[in-house]
Amino acid sequence: MPVVDTSRLMVVAFLVVALYASAGLFLLRAVLRALARRQGADVRKPAPGRIRVWLERGVMGVGALGLLCLPYGWFVEPYWPQVERVRIETAKLAPGTGPVRLVLISDTHCDSVERVEPRVPDLVRELKPDVIVFAGDALNSEEALPVFRKLATRLAAIAPTYSVRGNWEVWWFPHLDVAAGTGMVQLDGDAVPIRARGAEIWLGGVAVQNQRGVASALKKTTAGKFTVLAHHYPESAPGAIEKGADLVLSGDTHGGQVRLPLIGALVRITRGKTGEYYDIGLHRIGEGWLYVNRGLGMEGGRAPRVRFLCRPEVTLIEIVPGDSSRDG
């Protein structure tokens, strides 16, 4: 069962309620005084001190800023994808070969109405990928299936495109082959070679809850070759790296979907037994790496379709010859 850490969300919620309550009281007092003046009442009182004036202005200003953040989180950021670039060096690529350019996307969580999906293929095409990987969680509802298939078809026309099934496919849509007819190839305990500019790497993929899939996929790779494993859950990375994966590609967390300065993700989801949380971006684990993509879409069901300081992500990972002991 996943462990959901909502402690940060509770703290922020308390602060937000306190802030808006204070702003509301200031506003109510101003309205009452204005009404009293209209009725001819004497509302004169000693002028407030400078500290109090600035405190009231600060509270009202932050409250107004909070109101502006709401439409931004609903109507701007979910439609504004961002490209992240990562470079990983490995001694498993011969000098003078590569780079191998891999584009990672995850967690489209498509709804029946398109949001960021129409913009993604154009961004991906500009990155000139050798391979595209989708790390799972395609849909929020069956009605969104045409939206995802349209996106998958456009991506597969750019470069060979592979996917793994996330928890939404396994739990809610096990009867659907979401990528059928799109050209996107599903991996589950399988591995395929990717060749580009004289370099060769191997790409494996595993669906969630396939307990033996990691070992099966890694057994099908060629010894000594750089191996990438796609699995929706970041918590799979330590075990996969111990079994021979050099790079694990994941999603699932959405980066919290809402992040605040100095606080980070408001909600943290962990699915491993140790409870360790892997935040967005690149992590060094043992002799390998984990990359956690913050996703393109937003959590389904009754969750609000909002992103804040956590833009939808398209990741370009360049795998190049070099010193494998260095971080990317």
Backbone as numpy.savetxt, mean C-alpha at the origin, in Angstrom:
# Nx Ny Nz CAx CAy CAz Cx Cy Cz
-5.16 -15.89 12.76 -5.99 -14.69 12.76 -5.12 -13.44 12.76
-5.48 -12.41 11.97 -4.69 -11.19 11.98 -4.83 -10.44 13.29
-3.75 -9.77 13.67 -3.77 -8.91 14.85 -3.82 -7.47 14.37
-4.84 -6.73 14.79 -5.02 -5.35 14.36 -4.68 -4.43 15.52
-3.64 -3.62 15.35 -3.23 -2.67 16.37 -3.92 -1.34 16.10
-4.92 -1.02 16.90 -5.67 0.23 16.72 -5.32 1.26 17.79
-4.25 1.03 18.56 -3.92 1.94 19.65 -3.64 3.35 19.13
-2.92 3.45 18.03 -2.63 4.77 17.46 -3.91 5.45 17.00
-4.79 4.66 16.39 -6.05 5.22 15.92 -6.87 5.77 17.09
-6.87 5.07 18.22 -7.63 5.52 19.38 -7.07 6.82 19.93
-5.74 6.93 19.98 -5.12 8.16 20.46 -5.46 9.33 19.55
-5.32 9.11 18.24 -5.62 10.18 17.29 -7.09 10.54 17.34
-7.97 9.55 17.46 -9.39 9.83 17.54 -9.71 10.69 18.76
-9.07 10.38 19.89 -9.29 11.19 21.09 -8.84 12.63 20.87
-7.65 12.81 20.26 -7.14 14.14 20.01 -8.03 14.91 19.04
-8.51 14.22 18.01 -9.38 14.87 17.03 -10.69 15.30 17.68
-11.28 14.42 18.48 -12.52 14.78 19.16 -12.30 15.97 20.09
-11.19 15.94 20.85 -10.90 17.05 21.75 -10.70 18.35 20.97
-9.99 18.26 19.84 -9.74 19.45 19.04 -11.03 20.04 18.51
-11.86 19.20 17.90 -13.10 19.72 17.32 -14.09 20.15 18.38
-14.05 19.52 19.55 -14.90 19.97 20.64 -14.49 21.37 21.08
-13.18 21.60 21.19 -12.70 22.92 21.58 -13.05 23.96 20.53
-12.81 23.60 19.25 -13.14 24.53 18.17 -14.63 24.82 18.16
-15.43 23.79 18.40 -16.88 23.98 18.44 -17.31 24.91 19.55
-16.69 24.77 20.72 -17.03 25.65 21.85 -16.66 27.10 21.54
-15.49 27.31 20.95 -15.09 28.67 20.58 -16.09 29.26 19.58
-16.48 28.45 18.59 -17.41 28.93 17.58 -18.77 29.22 18.19
-19.24 28.33 19.07 -20.53 28.54 19.71 -20.52 29.81 20.54
-19.44 30.03 21.27 -19.36 31.24 22.07 -19.42 32.49 21.19
-18.70 32.46 20.05 -18.71 33.61 19.14 -20.11 33.86 18.59
-20.85 32.80 18.26 -22.20 32.95 17.73 -23.13 33.54 18.79
-23.02 33.04 20.02 -23.88 33.54 21.10 -23.61 35.01 21.40
-22.35 35.39 21.36 -22.02 36.80 21.60 -22.55 37.69 20.48
-22.47 37.18 19.23 -23.00 37.96 18.10 -24.51 38.14 18.23
-25.21 37.08 18.63 -26.66 37.19 18.81 -27.00 38.16 19.94
-26.20 38.11 21.00 -26.44 39.01 22.12 -26.27 40.46 21.70
-25.25 40.74 20.89 -25.05 42.11 20.40 -26.24 42.59 19.58
-26.77 41.71 18.73 -27.91 42.09 17.89 -29.12 42.45 18.73
-29.22 41.84 19.90 -30.35 42.11 20.78 -30.07 43.26 21.74
-28.91 43.91 21.57 -28.60 45.08 22.38 -28.00 44.77 23.73
-27.63 43.54 23.99 -27.07 43.19 25.29 -25.63 43.70 25.39
-25.20 44.00 26.60 -23.83 44.44 26.84 -22.96 43.21 27.08
-22.16 42.90 26.11 -21.32 41.72 26.23 -19.86 42.09 26.41
-19.61 43.32 26.82 -18.23 43.74 27.03 -17.59 42.98 28.19
-16.35 42.67 28.01 -15.60 42.01 29.06 -14.13 42.33 28.87
-13.30 42.07 29.87 -11.88 42.39 29.73 -11.27 41.68 28.50
-10.38 42.38 27.84 -9.71 41.79 26.67 -8.91 40.57 27.08
-8.98 39.50 26.31 -8.23 38.29 26.66 -6.74 38.51 26.49
-5.96 37.75 27.24 -4.52 37.85 27.13 -4.02 37.33 25.80
-2.76 37.70 25.48 -2.18 37.33 24.18 -2.10 35.81 24.03
-1.74 35.11 25.09 -1.61 33.65 24.99 -2.95 33.02 24.67
-4.01 33.51 25.31 -5.33 32.95 25.05 -5.78 33.22 23.62
-5.49 34.44 23.14 -5.88 34.78 21.76 -5.20 33.82 20.78
-3.89 33.61 20.96 -3.18 32.74 20.03 -3.61 31.28 20.17
-3.96 30.88 21.39 -4.45 29.53 21.60 -5.76 29.30 20.86
-6.67 30.27 20.98 -7.95 30.13 20.29 -7.76 30.14 18.78
-6.89 31.02 18.29 -6.65 31.06 16.85 -6.02 29.75 16.37
-5.10 29.21 17.20 -4.47 27.95 16.81 -5.45 26.80 16.73
-6.32 26.70 17.74 -7.31 25.62 17.75 -8.25 25.76 16.56
-8.72 26.97 16.31 -9.62 27.18 15.18 -8.92 26.90 13.85
-7.63 27.29 13.76 -6.89 27.05 12.52 -6.68 25.58 12.25
-6.29 24.84 13.29 -6.09 23.40 13.12 -7.42 22.72 12.80
-8.49 23.18 13.43 -9.81 22.62 13.12 -10.19 22.86 11.67
-9.92 24.07 11.17 -10.21 24.38 9.76 -9.35 23.53 8.84
-8.06 23.33 9.21 -7.19 22.50 8.41 -7.70 21.06 8.36
-8.20 20.58 9.51 -8.76 19.23 9.54 -9.94 19.08 8.60
-10.77 20.12 8.53 -11.92 20.06 7.62 -11.46 20.01 6.17
-10.35 20.70 5.85 -9.83 20.65 4.48 -9.22 19.29 4.16
-8.69 18.60 5.18 -8.07 17.29 4.96 -9.10 16.24 4.56
-10.32 16.41 5.00 -11.36 15.41 4.70 -11.61 15.29 3.20
-11.91 16.38 2.49 -12.11 16.21 1.03 -10.84 15.78 0.31
-9.67 16.20 0.81 -8.43 15.76 0.19 -8.30 14.24 0.28
-8.58 13.67 1.45 -8.45 12.23 1.65 -9.45 11.43 0.84
-10.62 12.02 0.54 -11.65 11.30 -0.21 -11.52 11.52 -1.73
-11.22 12.74 -2.13 -11.38 13.09 -3.54 -10.09 13.42 -4.28
-8.96 13.47 -3.58 -7.70 13.81 -4.25 -6.72 12.64 -4.19
-6.29 12.27 -2.99 -5.21 11.30 -2.87 -5.54 9.92 -3.45
-6.77 9.39 -3.31 -7.05 8.07 -3.90 -6.91 8.03 -5.42
-6.89 9.20 -6.07 -6.79 9.28 -7.53 -5.38 9.70 -7.99
-4.42 9.73 -7.06 -3.12 10.36 -7.32 -2.00 9.35 -7.07
-1.71 8.47 -8.02 -0.69 7.43 -7.81 0.72 8.01 -7.78
1.59 7.30 -7.09 2.97 7.72 -6.94 3.89 6.57 -7.31
4.98 6.86 -8.01 5.97 5.86 -8.38 7.11 5.88 -7.36
7.39 4.73 -6.77 8.54 4.56 -5.88 9.59 3.74 -6.63
10.84 4.12 -6.46 11.94 3.46 -7.19 12.92 2.83 -6.20
13.27 1.59 -6.44 14.17 0.84 -5.58 15.23 0.17 -6.44
16.46 0.14 -5.94 17.56 -0.50 -6.66 18.18 -1.54 -5.73
18.26 -2.77 -6.20 18.82 -3.86 -5.40 20.00 -4.46 -6.15
21.14 -4.50 -5.48 22.35 -5.08 -6.06 22.50 -6.52 -5.62
22.97 -7.35 -6.53 23.17 -8.76 -6.21 24.35 -9.33 -6.99
25.14 -10.15 -6.31 26.25 -10.83 -6.97 25.77 -11.97 -7.84
24.47 -12.27 -7.80 23.92 -13.37 -8.61 23.66 -12.95 -10.06
23.85 -11.67 -10.37 23.81 -11.22 -11.75 25.24 -10.93 -12.19
25.60 -11.44 -13.35 26.96 -11.26 -13.85 27.21 -9.79 -14.18
28.43 -9.31 -13.95 28.76 -7.92 -14.30 28.46 -7.64 -15.77
27.91 -6.47 -16.02 27.59 -6.07 -17.39 26.23 -6.51 -17.88
25.50 -7.29 -17.07 24.15 -7.71 -17.47 23.11 -6.83 -16.75
21.87 -7.01 -17.19 20.78 -6.29 -16.55 20.81 -4.80 -16.88
20.07 -3.98 -16.13 19.25 -4.38 -14.99 17.97 -5.09 -15.42
17.40 -5.85 -14.48 16.06 -6.40 -14.67 15.09 -5.44 -14.00
14.14 -4.96 -14.77 13.20 -3.94 -14.28 11.85 -4.61 -13.96
11.52 -4.61 -12.69 10.31 -5.26 -12.19 9.37 -4.20 -11.63
8.14 -4.21 -12.08 7.12 -3.30 -11.54 6.18 -4.08 -10.64
6.00 -3.58 -9.44 5.13 -4.20 -8.44 3.91 -3.33 -8.18
2.71 -3.93 -8.24 1.50 -3.28 -7.77 0.77 -4.25 -6.86
-0.12 -3.75 -6.05 -0.82 -4.60 -5.10 -2.11 -3.95 -4.66
-2.99 -4.75 -4.08 -4.18 -4.25 -3.38 -4.95 -3.22 -4.20
-5.34 -3.60 -5.41 -6.17 -2.69 -6.19 -7.53 -2.49 -5.54
-8.08 -3.51 -4.88 -9.37 -3.40 -4.19 -10.38 -2.63 -5.05
-10.52 -3.08 -6.28 -11.38 -2.36 -7.21 -12.83 -2.33 -6.73
-13.46 -1.19 -6.89 -14.91 -1.04 -6.73 -15.52 -0.93 -8.11
-16.83 -0.85 -8.16 -17.51 -0.84 -9.45 -17.26 0.44 -10.24
-16.79 1.49 -9.57 -16.45 2.75 -10.22 -14.94 2.91 -10.24
-14.38 3.24 -11.38 -12.93 3.40 -11.49 -12.46 4.62 -10.70
-11.29 4.48 -10.10 -10.64 5.61 -9.44 -9.26 5.80 -10.07
-8.27 5.15 -9.47 -6.90 5.31 -9.95 -6.59 4.41 -11.14
-7.40 3.39 -11.37 -7.07 2.35 -12.36 -6.75 2.88 -13.76
-7.48 3.85 -14.31 -7.15 4.29 -15.67 -5.77 4.90 -15.82
-5.21 5.44 -14.76 -3.91 6.12 -14.84 -2.74 5.15 -14.72
-2.96 4.00 -14.10 -1.85 3.11 -13.76 -1.12 2.57 -14.98
-1.79 2.05 -16.00 -1.04 1.49 -17.13 -0.10 2.48 -17.80
-0.52 3.74 -17.91 0.36 4.73 -18.53 1.60 4.96 -17.68
1.45 4.99 -16.35 2.61 5.12 -15.47 3.54 3.92 -15.63
2.96 2.73 -15.66 3.77 1.51 -15.78 4.51 1.48 -17.11
3.85 1.84 -18.18 4.48 1.81 -19.51 5.71 2.71 -19.54
5.64 3.86 -18.90 6.77 4.78 -18.89 7.98 4.20 -18.15
7.76 3.23 -17.27 8.84 2.62 -16.50 9.57 1.53 -17.27
9.03 1.13 -18.42 9.65 0.13 -19.29 10.00 -1.16 -18.54
9.02 -1.80 -17.95 9.31 -3.00 -17.15 9.61 -4.21 -18.02
10.39 -5.13 -17.46 10.59 -6.44 -18.06 9.54 -7.43 -17.56
9.00 -7.17 -16.38 7.98 -8.03 -15.80 7.15 -7.19 -14.83
5.88 -7.53 -14.73 4.95 -6.86 -13.81 4.41 -7.90 -12.85
4.36 -7.54 -11.56 3.87 -8.45 -10.54 2.73 -7.78 -9.79
1.62 -8.52 -9.66 0.49 -8.06 -8.85 0.42 -8.95 -7.61
0.50 -8.32 -6.41 0.64 -9.08 -5.17 -0.68 -9.35 -4.45
-1.81 -9.27 -5.16 -3.06 -9.76 -4.60 -4.01 -8.71 -4.06
-5.23 -9.17 -3.75 -6.38 -8.37 -3.32 -6.87 -7.48 -4.47
-7.57 -8.12 -5.40 -8.00 -7.45 -6.62 -9.30 -6.68 -6.45
-10.28 -7.26 -5.72 -11.65 -6.74 -5.74 -12.18 -6.45 -4.35
-13.10 -5.50 -4.32 -13.94 -5.30 -3.14 -15.33 -5.91 -3.31
-15.71 -6.18 -4.56 -17.01 -6.79 -4.84 -16.97 -7.43 -6.21
-17.87 -8.38 -6.46 -17.91 -9.03 -7.77 -18.27 -8.04 -8.87
-19.04 -7.00 -8.52 -19.42 -6.00 -9.53 -18.21 -5.26 -10.08
-17.10 -5.30 -9.34 -15.88 -4.61 -9.78 -15.01 -5.46 -10.69
-15.43 -6.69 -10.99 -14.60 -7.58 -11.79 -14.23 -6.98 -13.15
-15.15 -6.33 -13.89 -14.75 -5.73 -15.17 -13.69 -4.65 -15.02
-13.72 -3.91 -13.92 -12.72 -2.86 -13.69 -11.34 -3.48 -13.55
-11.23 -4.53 -12.73 -9.93 -5.16 -12.55 -9.45 -5.82 -13.84
-10.34 -6.52 -14.54 -9.92 -7.19 -15.77 -9.48 -6.20 -16.84
-10.10 -5.05 -16.90 -9.65 -4.03 -17.84 -8.24 -3.57 -17.50
-7.98 -3.35 -16.22 -6.64 -2.95 -15.78 -5.63 -4.05 -16.08
-5.95 -5.30 -15.72 -5.03 -6.42 -15.93 -4.71 -6.60 -17.41
-5.69 -6.44 -18.28 -5.49 -6.58 -19.72 -4.52 -5.54 -20.24
-4.69 -4.31 -19.79 -3.80 -3.23 -20.23 -2.37 -3.45 -19.71
-2.25 -3.96 -18.49 -0.91 -4.22 -17.95 -0.22 -5.36 -18.70
-0.95 -6.42 -18.97 -0.38 -7.58 -19.65 0.06 -7.25 -21.07
-0.51 -6.19 -21.65 -0.08 -5.76 -22.98 1.24 -5.00 -22.95
1.69 -4.61 -21.76 2.94 -3.87 -21.62 4.12 -4.81 -21.44
3.97 -5.81 -20.57 5.05 -6.75 -20.26 4.44 -8.01 -19.66
5.16 -9.12 -19.63 4.64 -10.32 -18.96 4.20 -9.97 -17.53
2.97 -10.37 -17.19 2.35 -9.96 -15.93 1.92 -11.19 -15.15
2.33 -11.24 -13.88 2.03 -12.39 -13.02 1.35 -11.89 -11.75
0.54 -12.78 -11.16 -0.21 -12.39 -9.97 -0.25 -13.54 -8.97
-0.52 -13.18 -7.73 -0.83 -14.16 -6.69 -2.16 -13.76 -6.05
-2.81 -14.75 -5.45 -4.10 -14.50 -4.81 -3.89 -14.00 -3.38
-4.55 -12.87 -3.09 -4.51 -12.33 -1.74 -5.63 -12.90 -0.90
-5.76 -12.39 0.32 -6.78 -12.94 1.22 -8.20 -12.67 0.73
-8.41 -11.56 0.00 -9.77 -11.30 -0.50 -10.16 -12.31 -1.57
-9.21 -12.68 -2.44 -9.53 -13.70 -3.44 -9.79 -15.06 -2.78
-8.98 -15.39 -1.77 -9.09 -16.70 -1.14 -10.31 -16.79 -0.23
-10.59 -15.72 0.51 -11.68 -15.76 1.48 -13.05 -15.45 0.86
-13.10 -14.39 0.04 -14.40 -13.89 -0.41 -14.75 -14.30 -1.84
-13.76 -14.49 -2.69 -14.03 -14.78 -4.10 -13.29 -16.04 -4.57
-13.35 -17.13 -3.82 -12.63 -18.34 -4.24 -13.17 -18.94 -5.53
-14.40 -18.59 -5.87 -15.04 -19.13 -7.08 -14.69 -18.34 -8.33
-13.95 -17.24 -8.19 -13.64 -16.38 -9.33 -12.19 -16.53 -9.76
-11.97 -16.63 -11.06 -10.64 -16.46 -11.62 -10.58 -15.01 -12.10
-10.11 -14.13 -11.21 -10.28 -12.70 -11.47 -9.52 -12.23 -12.70
-8.45 -12.93 -13.08 -7.64 -12.49 -14.22 -7.93 -13.26 -15.50
-8.98 -14.06 -15.51 -9.28 -14.88 -16.69 -9.44 -14.01 -17.94
-8.76 -14.41 -19.01 -8.89 -13.73 -20.29 -8.13 -12.43 -20.40
-7.30 -12.10 -19.39 -6.61 -10.81 -19.40 -5.16 -10.91 -19.88
-4.58 -12.11 -19.84 -3.16 -12.27 -20.13 -2.31 -12.27 -18.88
-2.91 -11.93 -17.74 -2.20 -12.01 -16.47 -2.14 -13.47 -16.03
-0.96 -13.95 -15.63 -0.75 -15.35 -15.26 -0.69 -15.48 -13.75
-1.49 -16.38 -13.22 -1.51 -16.59 -11.77 -0.46 -17.62 -11.38
0.31 -17.30 -10.34 1.30 -18.22 -9.79 0.85 -18.70 -8.42
1.00 -19.99 -8.18 0.69 -20.55 -6.87 1.52 -21.81 -6.66
2.68 -21.63 -6.06 3.63 -22.74 -5.93 4.45 -22.96 -7.17
4.40 -22.00 -8.09 5.11 -22.10 -9.36 6.23 -21.06 -9.41
7.13 -21.22 -10.38 8.19 -20.26 -10.63 8.51 -20.23 -12.11
8.85 -19.03 -12.61 9.15 -18.86 -14.04 10.43 -18.03 -14.17
11.22 -18.27 -15.24 12.41 -17.44 -15.46 12.03 -16.12 -16.12
12.75 -15.07 -15.74 12.59 -13.75 -16.35 13.95 -13.35 -16.90
14.03 -13.09 -18.18 15.31 -12.77 -18.82 15.24 -11.38 -19.43
16.31 -10.61 -19.19 16.37 -9.26 -19.75 17.82 -8.79 -19.80
18.24 -8.29 -20.97 19.57 -7.71 -21.14 20.68 -8.61 -20.61
20.61 -9.88 -20.96 21.64 -10.84 -20.60 21.54 -11.39 -19.20
20.59 -10.91 -18.42 20.43 -11.37 -17.03 19.24 -12.32 -16.94
19.29 -13.20 -15.95 18.17 -14.10 -15.68 17.88 -14.13 -14.18
16.63 -13.92 -13.84 16.18 -14.11 -12.47 14.99 -15.07 -12.51
14.58 -15.53 -11.33 13.41 -16.39 -11.24 12.34 -15.72 -10.40
11.11 -15.87 -10.84 9.96 -15.30 -10.13 9.01 -16.42 -9.73
8.78 -16.54 -8.43 7.81 -17.50 -7.91 6.65 -16.76 -7.26
5.55 -17.46 -7.08 4.39 -16.86 -6.45 3.60 -17.88 -5.66
2.97 -17.40 -4.57 2.21 -18.27 -3.69 0.96 -17.54 -3.22
-0.18 -18.23 -3.28 -1.42 -17.68 -2.73 -1.40 -17.75 -1.22
-2.16 -16.87 -0.58 -2.25 -16.95 0.89 -2.89 -18.28 1.27
-2.50 -18.76 2.42 -3.01 -20.00 3.01 -2.55 -21.26 2.26
-1.63 -21.11 1.32 -1.01 -22.28 0.69 0.25 -22.58 1.49
0.12 -23.45 2.48 1.19 -23.66 3.45 2.46 -24.23 2.81
2.33 -25.02 1.78 3.48 -25.65 1.15 3.94 -24.94 -0.11
3.25 -23.86 -0.46 3.53 -23.20 -1.73 4.89 -22.56 -1.82
5.39 -22.00 -0.71 6.69 -21.34 -0.74 7.79 -22.34 -1.08
7.82 -23.45 -0.37 8.84 -24.47 -0.65 8.70 -25.01 -2.07
7.46 -25.20 -2.53 7.24 -25.71 -3.88 7.77 -24.75 -4.93
7.47 -23.46 -4.75 7.92 -22.47 -5.74 9.44 -22.38 -5.77
10.08 -22.38 -4.60 11.52 -22.21 -4.55 12.25 -23.44 -5.08
11.65 -24.61 -4.97 12.27 -25.82 -5.52 12.30 -25.80 -7.04
11.44 -24.99 -7.64 11.36 -24.96 -9.10 12.28 -23.91 -9.72
13.05 -23.22 -8.89 13.99 -22.22 -9.42 15.34 -22.88 -9.70
16.17 -22.15 -10.40 17.51 -22.64 -10.72 18.50 -22.18 -9.66
19.28 -23.10 -9.14 20.24 -22.79 -8.08 21.21 -21.71 -8.54
21.49 -20.79 -7.64 22.45 -19.74 -7.94 21.87 -18.53 -8.63
20.59 -18.59 -9.04 19.95 -17.46 -9.69 19.21 -16.61 -8.66
19.17 -15.30 -8.91 18.42 -14.40 -8.04 16.94 -14.77 -8.11
16.33 -14.95 -6.93 14.97 -15.46 -6.87 14.05 -14.46 -6.17
12.96 -14.14 -6.83 11.93 -13.25 -6.29 10.70 -14.09 -5.98
10.10 -13.86 -4.82 8.88 -14.57 -4.44 7.80 -13.56 -4.12
6.64 -13.69 -4.77 5.48 -12.83 -4.49 4.53 -13.56 -3.55
4.20 -12.92 -2.45 3.23 -13.44 -1.49 2.55 -12.24 -0.86
1.24 -12.30 -0.73 0.48 -11.13 -0.29 0.87 -10.65 1.10
1.21 -11.57 2.00 1.49 -11.21 3.38 2.97 -10.92 3.59
3.34 -9.76 4.11 4.76 -9.49 4.41 5.35 -10.47 5.42
4.52 -10.99 6.31 5.01 -11.88 7.36 5.56 -13.19 6.81
5.31 -13.46 5.53 5.86 -14.67 4.91 7.34 -14.53 4.58
7.85 -13.30 4.62 9.20 -13.04 4.12 10.30 -13.76 4.89
10.35 -13.71 6.22 11.47 -14.38 6.90 11.59 -15.86 6.55
10.47 -16.59 6.55 10.52 -18.00 6.20 10.94 -18.23 4.77
10.44 -17.38 3.85 10.79 -17.54 2.44 12.27 -17.26 2.21
12.81 -16.26 2.90 14.23 -15.93 2.74 15.10 -17.06 3.31
14.68 -17.64 4.41 15.42 -18.79 4.96 15.45 -19.96 3.98
14.39 -20.08 3.17 14.32 -21.19 2.20 15.01 -20.87 0.88
15.52 -19.64 0.73 16.29 -19.35 -0.46 15.83 -18.17 -1.29
14.74 -17.51 -0.94 14.31 -16.33 -1.69 15.26 -15.17 -1.42
15.56 -14.41 -2.47 16.40 -13.22 -2.31 15.58 -11.96 -2.09
14.39 -11.92 -2.66 13.51 -10.76 -2.55 12.08 -11.24 -2.47
11.34 -10.77 -1.47 9.92 -11.09 -1.31 9.11 -9.82 -1.58
8.06 -9.97 -2.38 7.19 -8.86 -2.75 5.83 -9.06 -2.10
5.37 -8.04 -1.36 4.11 -8.18 -0.62 3.31 -6.88 -0.67
2.12 -6.96 -0.11 1.23 -5.80 0.04 0.50 -5.92 1.36
-0.84 -6.01 1.28 -1.74 -6.32 2.40 -2.00 -5.17 3.34
-0.97 -4.45 3.79 -1.16 -3.48 4.87 -1.73 -2.15 4.39
-1.63 -1.85 3.10 -2.04 -0.55 2.53 -1.23 0.60 3.13
-0.15 0.27 3.84 0.60 1.32 4.52 -0.19 1.99 5.62
-1.24 1.31 6.08 -2.14 1.91 7.05 -3.26 2.69 6.38
-3.05 3.07 5.12 -4.02 3.81 4.29 -4.18 5.26 4.76
-4.11 5.48 6.05 -4.10 6.84 6.60 -2.89 6.94 7.51
-2.00 7.89 7.20 -0.78 8.08 7.98 -0.71 9.54 8.43
-0.11 9.75 9.58 0.05 11.10 10.10 1.53 11.34 10.41
1.99 12.59 10.27 3.37 12.90 10.60 3.69 12.51 12.04
4.86 11.94 12.25 5.38 11.52 13.56 4.65 10.31 14.15
3.52 9.95 13.57 2.74 8.82 14.08 2.82 7.64 13.14
2.77 7.91 11.83 2.77 6.83 10.85 1.40 6.25 10.65
1.34 4.97 10.35 0.07 4.31 10.06 -0.83 4.30 11.29
-2.10 4.65 11.09 -3.03 4.66 12.22 -3.46 3.25 12.60
-3.59 2.37 11.61 -3.98 0.99 11.88 -2.90 0.07 11.33
-2.40 -0.82 12.18 -1.36 -1.77 11.77 -1.92 -3.18 11.86
-1.80 -3.93 10.75 -2.29 -5.30 10.69 -1.09 -6.24 10.63
-1.03 -7.20 11.54 0.02 -8.21 11.51 -0.64 -9.58 11.49
-0.09 -10.48 10.70 -0.68 -11.81 10.54 0.27 -12.92 10.96
1.49 -12.57 11.31 2.45 -13.58 11.73 2.31 -13.92 13.20
2.87 -15.05 13.59 2.78 -15.50 14.98 3.60 -14.62 15.92
4.65 -13.99 15.38 5.49 -13.16 16.24 4.91 -11.78 16.46
3.92 -11.39 15.66 3.33 -10.07 15.79 4.18 -8.96 15.22
5.25 -9.30 14.48 6.13 -8.28 13.92 5.43 -7.57 12.77
5.59 -6.25 12.75 4.94 -5.44 11.73 5.99 -4.90 10.77
5.79 -5.13 9.48 6.67 -4.61 8.45 5.98 -3.44 7.77
6.52 -2.27 7.97 5.92 -1.08 7.40 6.23 -1.02 5.90
5.74 -0.01 5.27 5.89 0.14 3.82 7.37 0.23 3.42
7.63 -0.14 2.16 8.96 0.05 1.63 9.87 -1.16 1.77
11.18 -0.92 1.70 12.18 -1.96 1.64 12.70 -2.30 3.03
12.79 -3.61 3.31 13.30 -4.10 4.59 14.39 -5.14 4.31
15.46 -5.07 5.06 16.51 -6.09 4.97 16.22 -7.16 6.02
16.10 -8.40 5.59 15.83 -9.52 6.49 16.87 -10.60 6.20
17.77 -10.83 7.15 18.80 -11.83 6.93 19.62 -11.51 5.69
19.69 -12.47 4.78 20.45 -12.30 3.54 19.58 -11.82 2.39
18.34 -11.50 2.66 17.43 -11.09 1.59 16.73 -9.78 1.89
15.75 -9.48 1.05 14.98 -8.25 1.17 13.49 -8.55 1.12
12.74 -7.66 1.72 11.28 -7.63 1.61 10.88 -6.25 1.14
9.99 -6.22 0.14 9.40 -4.92 -0.24 7.90 -4.98 -0.03
7.38 -4.00 0.74 5.95 -3.93 1.03 5.36 -2.75 0.28
4.51 -3.05 -0.69 3.83 -2.04 -1.49 2.59 -1.56 -0.75
2.32 -0.26 -0.76 1.18 0.26 0.00 -0.14 0.20 -0.76
-0.12 -0.39 -1.95 -1.37 -0.67 -2.65 -1.89 0.48 -3.48
-2.83 0.13 -4.36 -3.47 1.13 -5.22 -4.85 1.53 -4.74
-5.57 0.59 -4.12 -6.94 0.84 -3.74 -7.11 1.03 -2.25
-8.34 0.78 -1.80 -8.70 1.02 -0.40 -9.56 -0.12 0.11
-9.49 -0.34 1.40 -10.19 -1.44 2.05 -11.67 -1.42 1.68
-12.22 -2.63 1.48 -13.62 -2.75 1.06 -14.59 -2.79 2.22
-15.77 -3.34 1.95 -16.80 -3.41 2.96 -17.29 -2.03 3.35
-17.45 -1.81 4.64 -17.96 -0.52 5.14 -16.85 0.47 5.44
-15.61 0.09 5.19 -14.50 1.00 5.47 -14.58 2.22 4.55
-14.26 3.40 5.06 -14.30 4.60 4.21 -13.24 4.53 3.12
-13.59 4.95 1.93 -12.66 4.95 0.80 -11.82 6.22 0.88
-10.81 6.18 1.73 -10.01 7.37 1.99 -8.54 6.98 2.10
-7.69 7.86 1.60 -6.24 7.76 1.79 -5.74 9.13 2.23
-4.75 9.10 3.15 -4.18 10.37 3.60 -2.70 10.17 3.89
-1.87 10.96 3.21 -0.41 10.85 3.30 0.06 9.43 3.03
-0.65 8.75 2.14 -0.34 7.36 1.81 -0.85 7.09 0.39
-0.23 7.77 -0.57 -0.74 7.74 -1.94 -0.68 6.33 -2.55
-1.57 6.04 -3.49 -1.50 4.76 -4.20 -0.11 4.59 -4.83
0.40 3.36 -4.79 1.81 3.15 -5.15 1.99 2.20 -6.33
2.85 2.62 -7.24 3.44 1.76 -8.28 4.94 1.71 -7.98
5.51 0.53 -7.87 6.91 0.38 -7.48 7.74 -0.13 -8.65
8.84 0.54 -8.93 9.83 0.05 -9.88 11.02 -0.47 -9.09
11.32 -1.76 -9.24 12.47 -2.37 -8.59 13.47 -2.77 -9.68
14.65 -2.18 -9.63 15.71 -2.54 -10.57 16.70 -3.47 -9.86
16.87 -4.65 -10.43 17.80 -5.65 -9.90 19.05 -5.60 -10.77
20.19 -5.27 -10.14 21.40 -4.97 -10.90 22.58 -5.77 -10.35
23.62 -5.99 -11.16 24.82 -6.65 -10.64 25.50 -5.78 -9.60
26.07 -6.42 -8.59 26.76 -5.65 -7.56 27.03 -6.48 -6.32
27.24 -5.76 -5.23 27.56 -6.37 -3.95 26.27 -6.72 -3.24
25.97 -8.01 -3.10 24.72 -8.45 -2.51 24.63 -8.16 -1.01
25.73 -7.76 -0.38 25.69 -7.46 1.05 25.18 -6.07 1.33
25.00 -5.26 0.27 24.55 -3.89 0.45 23.03 -3.83 0.37
22.45 -2.89 1.14 21.01 -2.64 1.04 20.71 -1.94 -0.27
19.40 -2.11 -0.74 19.04 -1.44 -1.99 18.76 0.02 -1.78
